Amino acid sequence: MAIAPLSLAPLFLAGCTRNHFPQYPPDYREYAYVTNGGSNTVSVLDLVNLRQDRVLQVGQEPTGVAASPTRNEVYVVNAGPANGNGSLSVIDAEKNKVASTIALHKRPYFIDVSRDGKLGYVANSGSNTVSVIDLEKKKEIGVVGVGEAPGLAKISPDGKSLVVTNRDGGSVSIVDPVKMRVRAVYSGCPQATDAVILPDSSKAFIACSGGHQVMSVGLARPDSPNEDEHADRMLALLDVGKSPVHLAMKPDGGEIFVSNFDSDSISEIATGTNEVGGAYLVGAHPANAIVSADNSLLWISDFNADSIGAYSIDDGRLLKPPVRVGGGPDALAFSDDGFLLLAADAHSGDVSVVRTQSYASNGSIRIGTLFTMLPAGQQPNGIAVKSFHVR
C-alpha cells in the first residue's frame, strides 16, 4: 500500500456530530507516538478513533521523539544503559512497527530533524557530542564535540545553525551543521536546558534552568546587510522566574513563554526587543507549555497540580477552571487540526486527551475539557504526532 505525505487538512464537514467532533475522510490516518521511559516502549495512539493502536518495544529508556516532516517515519531516541551506548529506533508509521535501529553514543536524549527531513541531530549527553544522522540512509555521518552533558540540539529553520544546550557545562554551543564544527560557545547559562529558534533563524533563546534567566543569542547571518549579524553573538541574559525549564514560542515567533518550575509562574518575552513583559502565576510547577496555531492561547501543564491551564495571550489572564488530568502532566502535543491537546502524565502512566474547544448544552463555547484518558507505559515523557493519507 502506497502512502502519501499529508497534503490536505482533516475535513470539518457541514453536518458535524452532536458533540462537534471533526469528521475525517476514510483515507486519513493520524497517530500519536508516546515514549515510555520506564517501560522501554512506545505507545501508538489512534487519534481518529481515540484508542490505543498498539505498543512497540524499542530500546532502553526511550526519551526524545520526533516525526519526519517529509516521510511517514517517527524517530525515537533510546538513552540506553547508564554506562553504555544508546540508539535511535525508526518507526514505519504506515505499518506502525520498528523498521530499523541506528547505533548512537552514550546517553542520547533528544532528536531534532531538518526541515527537509534528510538529517537528524542527536545530543549524546554521556559522550559530550552531537550525532549527525542521515535519515534517508539510516546511518550516522558525523560527530561533533560540544560541551559537557549536552541535552538538546536544535537545527535552525534555514539549516545553517545548530544550537546545543550543555547542561552540566552551563553553556551553549553554536555549531555549523555543514562543516560539522563548533562556531561559538557562550557560558553563564547554568543547567542550560530547552532552546527555541525564531522562524527567520535570526535568534535563539535558551533556558538556564539552574538559575532564573533565559539567554538570547544572535545567530550568524553572513548574507545580512548588517555586518554586526555576520557572526554569532550573545545578546542578553533575561531575568525570569526560578528554574526556567521550558520555552514555548508563538508560531509567529513574536513572543516566548517561559515555564518557571519553582516559581509556579510563566514569563513572557518579546523576541524582537529581548524584553521580559511580566510574570504570571499559574498552577503548581509548570513543566511544559504549547501555543495554539492562531497565537491566542497558551496551554500549560502544571506538573504538581495534575492539571492543564489555558492562558489567554491577548487578555493576559488564566481561563478558569483548569482542566483536571492524570498525575504529573508534562509533555504536550496538539493533534494536527488543533482540536485535541495531548498530555503525557508521567506519574499515572497515561495520556490525557483534552478537547481544546467544546460546547455546553446552551451552545456557549467551553475552552478545555477532558474527553478521555488513553493508556501508556511507565513514565511517559514525550509525544510526537504523525498524520497522512493512504492511497
Protein Blocks (a to p, Z undefined) as FASTA:
>chain_A
ZZdddfbdcdddfkbcfkopacddfkbccddddddfknopacdddfklopafbdcdddeh
iabdcddfkbccdddddebjfklccddddddfklopafbdcdddehiabdcddfklmacc
dddfknopacdddfklopafbdcdddehiabdcddfklpaccdddfknopacdddfklop
afbdcehiehiabdcddfklpaccdddfklmcdcddddddfkbmblklmpccdfbdcddd
ehiabdcddfklpaccdddfknopacdddfklopafbdcdddehiabdcddfklmaccdd
dfklopacdddfklopacdddddddehiabdcddfkomaccdddfknopacdddfbdcdf
kopacehiafbdcdddehiabdcddddddZZ
